[in-house]
Amino acid sequence: MEKLHLPIIIEMDEDGYYIISCPMFKGCHSYGKTIEEAMKNIKEVIEMCLEETKVEELNKFVGFRELEVVLNV
């Protein structure tokens, strides 16, 4: 069985929910009250995405960069 190692982005929204995205797929997002719940949910979404997207067609994940922005306060 082939395994994929996919990048996952985890954020927290203003209500305290964990928002998880997988940048390898377009529109691949989920959420949960805990990180564990959100990870379980994103895994289900990824499995659905894999039913419609071939591995060769996945987005190319490059990495993360930090950008400095000056706030006008």
PDB file of N, CA, C and O in Angstrom, chain B, residues numbered from 101:
ATOM      1  N   MET B 101       0.846  -1.181   0.000  1.00  0.00           N
ATOM      2  CA  MET B 101       0.000   0.000   0.000  1.00  0.00           C
ATOM      3  C   MET B 101       0.890   1.243   0.000  1.00  0.00           C
ATOM      4  O   MET B 101       1.785   1.382   0.834  1.00  0.00           O
ATOM      5  N   GLU B 102       0.632   2.127  -0.936  1.00  0.00           N
ATOM      6  CA  GLU B 102       1.395   3.370  -1.045  1.00  0.00           C
ATOM      7  C   GLU B 102       0.889   4.381  -0.013  1.00  0.00           C
ATOM      8  O   GLU B 102      -0.311   4.464   0.249  1.00  0.00           O
ATOM      9  N   LYS B 103       1.809   5.139   0.563  1.00  0.00           N
ATOM     10  CA  LYS B 103       1.451   6.154   1.550  1.00  0.00           C
ATOM     11  C   LYS B 103       1.869   7.528   1.046  1.00  0.00           C
ATOM     12  O   LYS B 103       2.906   7.675   0.400  1.00  0.00           O
ATOM     13  N   LEU B 104       1.065   8.517   1.343  1.00  0.00           N
ATOM     14  CA  LEU B 104       1.385   9.906   1.021  1.00  0.00           C
ATOM     15  C   LEU B 104       1.669  10.648   2.321  1.00  0.00           C
ATOM     16  O   LEU B 104       0.999  10.430   3.330  1.00  0.00           O
ATOM     17  N   HIS B 105       2.651  11.510   2.289  1.00  0.00           N
ATOM     18  CA  HIS B 105       2.925  12.409   3.405  1.00  0.00           C
ATOM     19  C   HIS B 105       2.559  13.803   2.922  1.00  0.00           C
ATOM     20  O   HIS B 105       3.223  14.358   2.048  1.00  0.00           O
ATOM     21  N   LEU B 106       1.497  14.368   3.495  1.00  0.00           N
ATOM     22  CA  LEU B 106       0.946  15.625   3.010  1.00  0.00           C
ATOM     23  C   LEU B 106       1.147  16.746   4.019  1.00  0.00           C
ATOM     24  O   LEU B 106       1.028  16.521   5.223  1.00  0.00           O
ATOM     25  N   PRO B 107       1.449  17.952   3.544  1.00  0.00           N
ATOM     26  CA  PRO B 107       1.556  19.099   4.451  1.00  0.00           C
ATOM     27  C   PRO B 107       0.170  19.524   4.920  1.00  0.00           C
ATOM     28  O   PRO B 107      -0.797  19.495   4.159  1.00  0.00           O
ATOM     29  N   ILE B 108       0.096  19.914   6.168  1.00  0.00           N
ATOM     30  CA  ILE B 108      -1.157  20.363   6.767  1.00  0.00           C
ATOM     31  C   ILE B 108      -0.903  21.715   7.438  1.00  0.00           C
ATOM     32  O   ILE B 108       0.094  21.889   8.139  1.00  0.00           O
ATOM     33  N   ILE B 109      -1.798  22.654   7.222  1.00  0.00           N
ATOM     34  CA  ILE B 109      -1.715  23.974   7.851  1.00  0.00           C
ATOM     35  C   ILE B 109      -2.803  24.035   8.917  1.00  0.00           C
ATOM     36  O   ILE B 109      -3.968  23.752   8.638  1.00  0.00           O
ATOM     37  N   ILE B 110      -2.423  24.402  10.135  1.00  0.00           N
ATOM     38  CA  ILE B 110      -3.379  24.477  11.243  1.00  0.00           C
ATOM     39  C   ILE B 110      -3.455  25.918  11.737  1.00  0.00           C
ATOM     40  O   ILE B 110      -2.433  26.538  12.031  1.00  0.00           O
ATOM     41  N   GLU B 111      -4.667  26.441  11.824  1.00  0.00           N
ATOM     42  CA  GLU B 111      -4.912  27.782  12.328  1.00  0.00           C
ATOM     43  C   GLU B 111      -6.018  27.709  13.373  1.00  0.00           C
ATOM     44  O   GLU B 111      -6.728  26.707  13.458  1.00  0.00           O
ATOM     45  N   MET B 112      -6.166  28.760  14.163  1.00  0.00           N
ATOM     46  CA  MET B 112      -7.274  28.834  15.109  1.00  0.00           C
ATOM     47  C   MET B 112      -8.103  30.067  14.769  1.00  0.00           C
ATOM     48  O   MET B 112      -7.568  31.162  14.591  1.00  0.00           O
ATOM     49  N   ASP B 113      -9.417  29.872  14.680  1.00  0.00           N
ATOM     50  CA  ASP B 113     -10.268  31.018  14.359  1.00  0.00           C
ATOM     51  C   ASP B 113     -10.677  31.769  15.619  1.00  0.00           C
ATOM     52  O   ASP B 113     -10.305  31.393  16.730  1.00  0.00           O
ATOM     53  N   GLU B 114     -11.442  32.826  15.430  1.00  0.00           N
ATOM     54  CA  GLU B 114     -11.820  33.702  16.540  1.00  0.00           C
ATOM     55  C   GLU B 114     -12.713  33.016  17.570  1.00  0.00           C
ATOM     56  O   GLU B 114     -12.846  33.501  18.694  1.00  0.00           O
ATOM     57  N   ASP B 115     -13.326  31.892  17.197  1.00  0.00           N
ATOM     58  CA  ASP B 115     -14.183  31.148  18.122  1.00  0.00           C
ATOM     59  C   ASP B 115     -13.450  30.001  18.815  1.00  0.00           C
ATOM     60  O   ASP B 115     -14.052  29.258  19.590  1.00  0.00           O
ATOM     61  N   GLY B 116     -12.148  29.853  18.537  1.00  0.00           N
ATOM     62  CA  GLY B 116     -11.366  28.805  19.168  1.00  0.00           C
ATOM     63  C   GLY B 116     -11.378  27.471  18.437  1.00  0.00           C
ATOM     64  O   GLY B 116     -10.859  26.482  18.956  1.00  0.00           O
ATOM     65  N   TYR B 117     -11.963  27.423  17.233  1.00  0.00           N
ATOM     66  CA  TYR B 117     -11.955  26.195  16.435  1.00  0.00           C
ATOM     67  C   TYR B 117     -10.643  26.096  15.669  1.00  0.00           C
ATOM     68  O   TYR B 117     -10.065  27.111  15.281  1.00  0.00           O
ATOM     69  N   TYR B 118     -10.178  24.870  15.455  1.00  0.00           N
ATOM     70  CA  TYR B 118      -8.980  24.629  14.665  1.00  0.00           C
ATOM     71  C   TYR B 118      -9.387  24.448  13.210  1.00  0.00           C
ATOM     72  O   TYR B 118     -10.191  23.575  12.883  1.00  0.00           O
ATOM     73  N   ILE B 119      -8.832  25.269  12.353  1.00  0.00           N
ATOM     74  CA  ILE B 119      -9.083  25.211  10.917  1.00  0.00           C
ATOM     75  C   ILE B 119      -7.862  24.542  10.295  1.00  0.00           C
ATOM     76  O   ILE B 119      -6.732  24.983  10.502  1.00  0.00           O
ATOM     77  N   ILE B 120      -8.095  23.485   9.541  1.00  0.00           N
ATOM     78  CA  ILE B 120      -6.991  22.737   8.938  1.00  0.00           C
ATOM     79  C   ILE B 120      -7.164  22.728   7.431  1.00  0.00           C
ATOM     80  O   ILE B 120      -8.265  22.527   6.916  1.00  0.00           O
ATOM     81  N   SER B 121      -6.055  22.951   6.728  1.00  0.00           N
ATOM     82  CA  SER B 121      -6.042  22.937   5.269  1.00  0.00           C
ATOM     83  C   SER B 121      -4.915  22.056   4.778  1.00  0.00           C
ATOM     84  O   SER B 121      -3.873  21.932   5.422  1.00  0.00           O
ATOM     85  N   CYS B 122      -5.139  21.450   3.630  1.00  0.00           N
ATOM     86  CA  CYS B 122      -4.082  20.712   2.944  1.00  0.00           C
ATOM     87  C   CYS B 122      -3.856  21.397   1.600  1.00  0.00           C
ATOM     88  O   CYS B 122      -4.684  21.264   0.698  1.00  0.00           O
ATOM     89  N   PRO B 123      -2.737  22.137   1.446  1.00  0.00           N
ATOM     90  CA  PRO B 123      -2.508  22.907   0.225  1.00  0.00           C
ATOM     91  C   PRO B 123      -2.268  22.062  -1.023  1.00  0.00           C
ATOM     92  O   PRO B 123      -2.195  22.607  -2.124  1.00  0.00           O
ATOM     93  N   MET B 124      -2.146  20.763  -0.878  1.00  0.00           N
ATOM     94  CA  MET B 124      -1.936  19.892  -2.041  1.00  0.00           C
ATOM     95  C   MET B 124      -3.203  19.757  -2.886  1.00  0.00           C
ATOM     96  O   MET B 124      -3.141  19.407  -4.065  1.00  0.00           O
ATOM     97  N   PHE B 125      -4.353  20.040  -2.269  1.00  0.00           N
ATOM     98  CA  PHE B 125      -5.640  19.940  -2.953  1.00  0.00           C
ATOM     99  C   PHE B 125      -6.326  21.298  -2.936  1.00  0.00           C
ATOM    100  O   PHE B 125      -6.238  22.030  -1.950  1.00  0.00           O
ATOM    101  N   LYS B 126      -6.999  21.631  -4.009  1.00  0.00           N
ATOM    102  CA  LYS B 126      -7.764  22.879  -4.064  1.00  0.00           C
ATOM    103  C   LYS B 126      -9.008  22.739  -3.197  1.00  0.00           C
ATOM    104  O   LYS B 126      -9.759  21.774  -3.336  1.00  0.00           O
ATOM    105  N   GLY B 127      -9.228  23.695  -2.310  1.00  0.00           N
ATOM    106  CA  GLY B 127     -10.424  23.694  -1.490  1.00  0.00           C
ATOM    107  C   GLY B 127     -10.473  22.625  -0.423  1.00  0.00           C
ATOM    108  O   GLY B 127     -11.561  22.243   0.008  1.00  0.00           O
ATOM    109  N   CYS B 128      -9.334  22.129   0.017  1.00  0.00           N
ATOM    110  CA  CYS B 128      -9.287  21.046   1.002  1.00  0.00           C
ATOM    111  C   CYS B 128      -9.118  21.640   2.395  1.00  0.00           C
ATOM    112  O   CYS B 128      -8.004  21.925   2.834  1.00  0.00           O
ATOM    113  N   HIS B 129     -10.251  21.822   3.084  1.00  0.00           N
ATOM    114  CA  HIS B 129     -10.257  22.437   4.405  1.00  0.00           C
ATOM    115  C   HIS B 129     -11.224  21.680   5.303  1.00  0.00           C
ATOM    116  O   HIS B 129     -12.172  21.056   4.825  1.00  0.00           O
ATOM    117  N   SER B 130     -10.978  21.738   6.596  1.00  0.00           N
ATOM    118  CA  SER B 130     -11.905  21.201   7.574  1.00  0.00           C
ATOM    119  C   SER B 130     -11.654  21.899   8.897  1.00  0.00           C
ATOM    120  O   SER B 130     -10.810  22.791   8.984  1.00  0.00           O
ATOM    121  N   TYR B 131     -12.383  21.498   9.925  1.00  0.00           N
ATOM    122  CA  TYR B 131     -12.219  22.140  11.230  1.00  0.00           C
ATOM    123  C   TYR B 131     -12.622  21.175  12.332  1.00  0.00           C
ATOM    124  O   TYR B 131     -13.182  20.109  12.075  1.00  0.00           O
ATOM    125  N   GLY B 132     -12.326  21.569  13.565  1.00  0.00           N
ATOM    126  CA  GLY B 132     -12.736  20.792  14.726  1.00  0.00           C
ATOM    127  C   GLY B 132     -12.519  21.584  15.994  1.00  0.00           C
ATOM    128  O   GLY B 132     -11.788  22.575  16.005  1.00  0.00           O
ATOM    129  N   LYS B 133     -13.164  21.139  17.073  1.00  0.00           N
ATOM    130  CA  LYS B 133     -13.000  21.806  18.370  1.00  0.00           C
ATOM    131  C   LYS B 133     -11.627  21.523  18.960  1.00  0.00           C
ATOM    132  O   LYS B 133     -11.105  22.329  19.732  1.00  0.00           O
ATOM    133  N   THR B 134     -11.034  20.380  18.603  1.00  0.00           N
ATOM    134  CA  THR B 134      -9.680  20.030  19.040  1.00  0.00           C
ATOM    135  C   THR B 134      -8.843  19.747  17.801  1.00  0.00           C
ATOM    136  O   THR B 134      -9.379  19.524  16.715  1.00  0.00           O
ATOM    137  N   ILE B 135      -7.524  19.758  17.974  1.00  0.00           N
ATOM    138  CA  ILE B 135      -6.654  19.426  16.840  1.00  0.00           C
ATOM    139  C   ILE B 135      -6.925  17.993  16.388  1.00  0.00           C
ATOM    140  O   ILE B 135      -6.954  17.716  15.189  1.00  0.00           O
ATOM    141  N   GLU B 136      -7.122  17.089  17.335  1.00  0.00           N
ATOM    142  CA  GLU B 136      -7.372  15.689  16.996  1.00  0.00           C
ATOM    143  C   GLU B 136      -8.644  15.540  16.158  1.00  0.00           C
ATOM    144  O   GLU B 136      -8.663  14.797  15.176  1.00  0.00           O
ATOM    145  N   GLU B 137      -9.708  16.252  16.551  1.00  0.00           N
ATOM    146  CA  GLU B 137     -10.950  16.198  15.786  1.00  0.00           C
ATOM    147  C   GLU B 137     -10.754  16.790  14.394  1.00  0.00           C
ATOM    148  O   GLU B 137     -11.232  16.237  13.404  1.00  0.00           O
ATOM    149  N   ALA B 138     -10.049  17.915  14.326  1.00  0.00           N
ATOM    150  CA  ALA B 138      -9.806  18.556  13.035  1.00  0.00           C
ATOM    151  C   ALA B 138      -8.960  17.660  12.130  1.00  0.00           C
ATOM    152  O   ALA B 138      -9.216  17.579  10.929  1.00  0.00           O
ATOM    153  N   MET B 139      -7.951  16.985  12.697  1.00  0.00           N
ATOM    154  CA  MET B 139      -7.108  16.081  11.900  1.00  0.00           C
ATOM    155  C   MET B 139      -7.924  14.895  11.375  1.00  0.00           C
ATOM    156  O   MET B 139      -7.742  14.474  10.233  1.00  0.00           O
ATOM    157  N   LYS B 140      -8.816  14.361  12.202  1.00  0.00           N
ATOM    158  CA  LYS B 140      -9.691  13.262  11.767  1.00  0.00           C
ATOM    159  C   LYS B 140     -10.569  13.738  10.609  1.00  0.00           C
ATOM    160  O   LYS B 140     -10.754  13.028   9.620  1.00  0.00           O
ATOM    161  N   ASN B 141     -11.102  14.945  10.749  1.00  0.00           N
ATOM    162  CA  ASN B 141     -11.988  15.486   9.718  1.00  0.00           C
ATOM    163  C   ASN B 141     -11.243  15.771   8.420  1.00  0.00           C
ATOM    164  O   ASN B 141     -11.764  15.486   7.342  1.00  0.00           O
ATOM    165  N   ILE B 142     -10.022  16.334   8.501  1.00  0.00           N
ATOM    166  CA  ILE B 142      -9.283  16.637   7.262  1.00  0.00           C
ATOM    167  C   ILE B 142      -8.871  15.353   6.561  1.00  0.00           C
ATOM    168  O   ILE B 142      -8.796  15.312   5.333  1.00  0.00           O
ATOM    169  N   LYS B 143      -8.603  14.306   7.328  1.00  0.00           N
ATOM    170  CA  LYS B 143      -8.253  13.016   6.713  1.00  0.00           C
ATOM    171  C   LYS B 143      -9.415  12.511   5.862  1.00  0.00           C
ATOM    172  O   LYS B 143      -9.201  11.986   4.769  1.00  0.00           O
ATOM    173  N   GLU B 144     -10.647  12.667   6.360  1.00  0.00           N
ATOM    174  CA  GLU B 144     -11.825  12.263   5.586  1.00  0.00           C
ATOM    175  C   GLU B 144     -11.959  13.107   4.318  1.00  0.00           C
ATOM    176  O   GLU B 144     -12.288  12.585   3.253  1.00  0.00           O
ATOM    177  N   VAL B 145     -11.704  14.406   4.435  1.00  0.00           N
ATOM    178  CA  VAL B 145     -11.790  15.293   3.266  1.00  0.00           C
ATOM    179  C   VAL B 145     -10.714  14.915   2.244  1.00  0.00           C
ATOM    180  O   VAL B 145     -10.981  14.884   1.043  1.00  0.00           O
ATOM    181  N   ILE B 146      -9.500  14.628   2.721  1.00  0.00           N
ATOM    182  CA  ILE B 146      -8.413  14.237   1.819  1.00  0.00           C
ATOM    183  C   ILE B 146      -8.766  12.943   1.101  1.00  0.00           C
ATOM    184  O   ILE B 146      -8.505  12.814  -0.095  1.00  0.00           O
ATOM    185  N   GLU B 147      -9.352  11.989   1.805  1.00  0.00           N
ATOM    186  CA  GLU B 147      -9.754  10.733   1.166  1.00  0.00           C
ATOM    187  C   GLU B 147     -10.777  10.985   0.062  1.00  0.00           C
ATOM    188  O   GLU B 147     -10.736  10.329  -0.979  1.00  0.00           O
ATOM    189  N   MET B 148     -11.700  11.934   0.277  1.00  0.00           N
ATOM    190  CA  MET B 148     -12.666  12.292  -0.770  1.00  0.00           C
ATOM    191  C   MET B 148     -11.962  12.965  -1.944  1.00  0.00           C
ATOM    192  O   MET B 148     -12.278  12.694  -3.102  1.00  0.00           O
ATOM    193  N   CYS B 149     -11.004  13.845  -1.637  1.00  0.00           N
ATOM    194  CA  CYS B 149     -10.253  14.525  -2.695  1.00  0.00           C
ATOM    195  C   CYS B 149      -9.478  13.518  -3.545  1.00  0.00           C
ATOM    196  O   CYS B 149      -9.396  13.657  -4.765  1.00  0.00           O
ATOM    197  N   LEU B 150      -8.913  12.505  -2.888  1.00  0.00           N
ATOM    198  CA  LEU B 150      -8.136  11.501  -3.614  1.00  0.00           C
ATOM    199  C   LEU B 150      -9.002  10.658  -4.543  1.00  0.00           C
ATOM    200  O   LEU B 150      -8.495  10.094  -5.513  1.00  0.00           O
ATOM    201  N   GLU B 151     -10.295  10.564  -4.265  1.00  0.00           N
ATOM    202  CA  GLU B 151     -11.202   9.841  -5.159  1.00  0.00           C
ATOM    203  C   GLU B 151     -11.362  10.577  -6.486  1.00  0.00           C
ATOM    204  O   GLU B 151     -11.665   9.958  -7.506  1.00  0.00           O
ATOM    205  N   GLU B 152     -11.158  11.907  -6.476  1.00  0.00           N
ATOM    206  CA  GLU B 152     -11.372  12.714  -7.680  1.00  0.00           C
ATOM    207  C   GLU B 152     -10.090  13.250  -8.292  1.00  0.00           C
ATOM    208  O   GLU B 152     -10.108  13.753  -9.415  1.00  0.00           O
ATOM    209  N   THR B 153      -8.972  13.151  -7.570  1.00  0.00           N
ATOM    210  CA  THR B 153      -7.713  13.720  -8.048  1.00  0.00           C
ATOM    211  C   THR B 153      -6.635  12.656  -8.081  1.00  0.00           C
ATOM    212  O   THR B 153      -6.412  11.960  -7.090  1.00  0.00           O
ATOM    213  N   LYS B 154      -5.965  12.527  -9.216  1.00  0.00           N
ATOM    214  CA  LYS B 154      -4.845  11.598  -9.313  1.00  0.00           C
ATOM    215  C   LYS B 154      -3.640  12.192  -8.594  1.00  0.00           C
ATOM    216  O   LYS B 154      -3.476  13.412  -8.546  1.00  0.00           O
ATOM    217  N   VAL B 155      -2.809  11.337  -8.043  1.00  0.00           N
ATOM    218  CA  VAL B 155      -1.624  11.790  -7.319  1.00  0.00           C
ATOM    219  C   VAL B 155      -0.753  12.669  -8.215  1.00  0.00           C
ATOM    220  O   VAL B 155      -0.159  13.634  -7.733  1.00  0.00           O
ATOM    221  N   GLU B 156      -0.668  12.361  -9.483  1.00  0.00           N
ATOM    222  CA  GLU B 156       0.150  13.136 -10.418  1.00  0.00           C
ATOM    223  C   GLU B 156      -0.394  14.545 -10.631  1.00  0.00           C
ATOM    224  O   GLU B 156       0.339  15.422 -11.088  1.00  0.00           O
ATOM    225  N   GLU B 157      -1.667  14.778 -10.309  1.00  0.00           N
ATOM    226  CA  GLU B 157      -2.309  16.072 -10.536  1.00  0.00           C
ATOM    227  C   GLU B 157      -2.324  16.960  -9.293  1.00  0.00           C
ATOM    228  O   GLU B 157      -2.895  18.050  -9.325  1.00  0.00           O
ATOM    229  N   LEU B 158      -1.707  16.511  -8.204  1.00  0.00           N
ATOM    230  CA  LEU B 158      -1.715  17.296  -6.975  1.00  0.00           C
ATOM    231  C   LEU B 158      -0.965  18.606  -7.161  1.00  0.00           C
ATOM    232  O   LEU B 158      -0.033  18.689  -7.961  1.00  0.00           O
ATOM    233  N   ASN B 159      -1.376  19.629  -6.417  1.00  0.00           N
ATOM    234  CA  ASN B 159      -0.640  20.890  -6.403  1.00  0.00           C
ATOM    235  C   ASN B 159       0.780  20.618  -5.930  1.00  0.00           C
ATOM    236  O   ASN B 159       1.016  19.667  -5.185  1.00  0.00           O
ATOM    237  N   LYS B 160       1.695  21.422  -6.345  1.00  0.00           N
ATOM    238  CA  LYS B 160       3.088  21.301  -5.899  1.00  0.00           C
ATOM    239  C   LYS B 160       3.280  22.185  -4.682  1.00  0.00           C
ATOM    240  O   LYS B 160       3.205  23.410  -4.780  1.00  0.00           O
ATOM    241  N   PHE B 161       3.528  21.569  -3.538  1.00  0.00           N
ATOM    242  CA  PHE B 161       3.750  22.327  -2.311  1.00  0.00           C
ATOM    243  C   PHE B 161       5.211  22.717  -2.251  1.00  0.00           C
ATOM    244  O   PHE B 161       6.091  21.862  -2.341  1.00  0.00           O
ATOM    245  N   VAL B 162       5.473  24.011  -2.098  1.00  0.00           N
ATOM    246  CA  VAL B 162       6.843  24.519  -2.100  1.00  0.00           C
ATOM    247  C   VAL B 162       7.351  24.726  -0.687  1.00  0.00           C
ATOM    248  O   VAL B 162       8.478  24.337  -0.381  1.00  0.00           O
ATOM    249  N   GLY B 163       6.560  25.322   0.176  1.00  0.00           N
ATOM    250  CA  GLY B 163       6.997  25.565   1.545  1.00  0.00           C
ATOM    251  C   GLY B 163       6.360  26.816   2.108  1.00  0.00           C
ATOM    252  O   GLY B 163       5.461  27.404   1.506  1.00  0.00           O
ATOM    253  N   PHE B 164       6.843  27.216   3.279  1.00  0.00           N
ATOM    254  CA  PHE B 164       6.320  28.396   3.946  1.00  0.00           C
ATOM    255  C   PHE B 164       7.369  29.500   3.928  1.00  0.00           C
ATOM    256  O   PHE B 164       8.569  29.234   3.987  1.00  0.00           O
ATOM    257  N   ARG B 165       6.906  30.726   3.846  1.00  0.00           N
ATOM    258  CA  ARG B 165       7.775  31.902   3.960  1.00  0.00           C
ATOM    259  C   ARG B 165       7.104  32.862   4.920  1.00  0.00           C
ATOM    260  O   ARG B 165       5.886  32.834   5.099  1.00  0.00           O
ATOM    261  N   GLU B 166       7.900  33.699   5.526  1.00  0.00           N
ATOM    262  CA  GLU B 166       7.367  34.737   6.397  1.00  0.00           C
ATOM    263  C   GLU B 166       7.514  36.071   5.694  1.00  0.00           C
ATOM    264  O   GLU B 166       8.548  36.353   5.088  1.00  0.00           O
ATOM    265  N   LEU B 167       6.476  36.892   5.776  1.00  0.00           N
ATOM    266  CA  LEU B 167       6.468  38.191   5.124  1.00  0.00           C
ATOM    267  C   LEU B 167       6.216  39.258   6.175  1.00  0.00           C
ATOM    268  O   LEU B 167       5.253  39.172   6.937  1.00  0.00           O
ATOM    269  N   GLU B 168       7.077  40.259   6.215  1.00  0.00           N
ATOM    270  CA  GLU B 168       6.895  41.356   7.162  1.00  0.00           C
ATOM    271  C   GLU B 168       6.029  42.432   6.536  1.00  0.00           C
ATOM    272  O   GLU B 168       6.283  42.870   5.414  1.00  0.00           O
ATOM    273  N   VAL B 169       5.001  42.859   7.265  1.00  0.00           N
ATOM    274  CA  VAL B 169       4.095  43.904   6.807  1.00  0.00           C
ATOM    275  C   VAL B 169       4.027  44.963   7.892  1.00  0.00           C
ATOM    276  O   VAL B 169       3.856  44.636   9.067  1.00  0.00           O
ATOM    277  N   VAL B 170       4.156  46.225   7.518  1.00  0.00           N
ATOM    278  CA  VAL B 170       4.108  47.330   8.478  1.00  0.00           C
ATOM    279  C   VAL B 170       2.642  47.713   8.697  1.00  0.00           C
ATOM    280  O   VAL B 170       1.903  47.957   7.743  1.00  0.00           O
ATOM    281  N   LEU B 171       2.235  47.761   9.967  1.00  0.00           N
ATOM    282  CA  LEU B 171       0.870  48.160  10.312  1.00  0.00           C
ATOM    283  C   LEU B 171       0.805  49.658  10.485  1.00  0.00           C
ATOM    284  O   LEU B 171       1.655  50.243  11.156  1.00  0.00           O
ATOM    285  N   ASN B 172      -0.171  50.276   9.902  1.00  0.00           N
ATOM    286  CA  ASN B 172      -0.387  51.713  10.072  1.00  0.00           C
ATOM    287  C   ASN B 172      -1.396  51.921  11.182  1.00  0.00           C
ATOM    288  O   ASN B 172      -2.595  52.031  10.928  1.00  0.00           O
ATOM    289  N   VAL B 173      -0.917  51.974  12.405  1.00  0.00           N
ATOM    290  CA  VAL B 173      -1.812  52.108  13.555  1.00  0.00           C
ATOM    291  C   VAL B 173      -1.810  53.519  14.070  1.00  0.00           C
ATOM    292  O   VAL B 173      -2.507  53.824  15.038  1.00  0.00           O
TER     293      VAL B 173
END
